[in-house]
Amino acid sequence: MAQCKNCGEKGWFLRLSEFRLCNACHPHIAADIKRRMDFIFKESADIVNHPLSTQAHRLDPIKRNIDALCEYEKKSIVNCAVELLDMYNSLHEEIIAAVAKEISE
């Protein structure tokens, strides 16, 4: 029996997308994932063009979007959130170390 990974709807004749989502969930979830991924990559690439204090503040929105993707990963809808979280943690450590160095100098 088919079951949507997001809403849990079940049915013998339920049609699922490639993400194993029902027709009601797929458009919304697919658009949300794309929007979040685009934001994460755009912000991550753009963050280096700003002063350190701004970089530190721009980390929070990136983390919130990764956390949302982690929720999708818990439902087995995506499988990239762990890698994104690892990249975020490295970026976070670099920026915080640079801010600390700048403050101490």
C-alpha positions as CSV (number, residue, x, y, z in Angstrom):
1,M,0.0,0.0,0.0
2,A,1.3,3.4,-1.0
3,Q,1.9,6.0,1.8
4,C,2.9,9.7,1.5
5,K,6.1,10.4,3.5
6,N,4.9,13.8,4.4
7,C,1.2,13.6,5.4
8,G,0.9,9.9,5.9
9,E,-2.0,9.4,3.6
10,K,-2.4,5.8,2.6
11,G,-4.2,4.0,-0.2
12,W,-4.0,1.1,-2.6
13,F,-4.5,3.5,-5.5
14,L,-2.6,6.5,-4.1
15,R,-0.2,7.9,-6.7
16,L,3.2,9.0,-5.3
17,S,5.9,11.2,-6.8
18,E,9.6,10.3,-7.1
19,F,10.0,11.7,-3.5
20,R,7.2,9.3,-2.4
21,L,4.8,12.2,-1.8
22,C,1.1,12.4,-2.6
23,N,-0.2,14.8,-5.3
24,A,-1.3,17.2,-2.6
25,C,2.1,17.4,-0.8
26,H,4.5,17.1,-3.7
27,P,4.2,20.6,-5.2
28,H,4.4,22.4,-1.9
29,I,7.3,20.3,-0.5
30,A,9.3,20.3,-3.8
31,A,9.0,24.1,-4.0
32,D,10.0,24.5,-0.3
33,I,13.0,22.3,-0.7
34,K,14.2,24.2,-3.8
35,R,13.6,27.6,-2.2
36,R,15.6,26.5,0.9
37,M,18.5,25.0,-1.1
38,D,18.7,28.1,-3.3
39,F,18.8,30.3,-0.3
40,I,21.4,28.2,1.5
41,F,23.8,28.2,-1.5
42,K,23.2,31.8,-2.4
43,E,23.8,33.0,1.1
44,S,26.8,30.7,1.7
45,A,28.4,32.0,-1.5
46,D,27.6,35.7,-0.8
47,I,28.5,35.7,2.9
48,V,32.2,36.1,2.3
49,N,31.6,39.5,0.6
50,H,30.6,41.1,3.9
51,P,32.3,42.2,7.1
52,L,32.8,39.6,9.8
53,S,30.0,41.0,12.0
54,T,27.5,40.8,9.2
55,Q,28.7,37.3,8.3
56,A,28.0,36.1,11.9
57,H,24.5,37.5,11.7
58,R,23.8,35.9,8.4
59,L,24.5,32.5,9.7
60,D,21.2,32.2,11.6
61,P,18.9,32.2,8.5
62,I,21.2,29.6,6.8
63,K,20.9,27.4,9.9
64,R,17.1,27.8,10.1
65,N,16.8,26.6,6.5
66,I,19.1,23.6,7.1
67,D,17.1,22.7,10.2
68,A,13.9,22.7,8.0
69,L,15.7,20.4,5.5
70,C,16.7,18.1,8.4
71,E,13.0,17.7,9.2
72,Y,12.4,16.5,5.6
73,E,15.4,14.2,6.0
74,K,13.8,12.6,9.1
75,K,10.9,11.7,6.8
76,S,13.3,10.4,4.2
77,I,12.2,13.0,1.6
78,V,15.7,14.4,1.1
79,N,19.1,13.1,2.0
80,C,21.4,16.1,1.8
81,A,20.7,17.8,5.1
82,V,23.5,16.1,7.1
83,E,26.1,17.2,4.5
84,L,24.7,20.8,4.5
85,L,24.8,20.8,8.3
86,D,28.5,19.7,8.2
87,M,29.3,22.5,5.7
88,Y,27.4,25.0,7.9
89,N,29.3,23.9,11.0
90,S,32.6,24.4,9.3
91,L,31.6,27.8,8.0
92,H,30.3,28.7,11.4
93,E,33.5,27.7,13.1
94,E,35.6,29.7,10.6
95,I,33.5,32.9,11.0
96,I,33.4,32.7,14.8
97,A,37.1,32.1,15.0
98,A,37.7,35.1,12.7
99,V,35.4,37.3,14.8
100,A,37.1,36.3,18.0
101,K,40.5,37.0,16.4
102,E,39.3,40.4,15.2
103,I,38.0,41.3,18.6
104,S,41.2,40.3,20.4
105,E,43.4,42.4,18.1
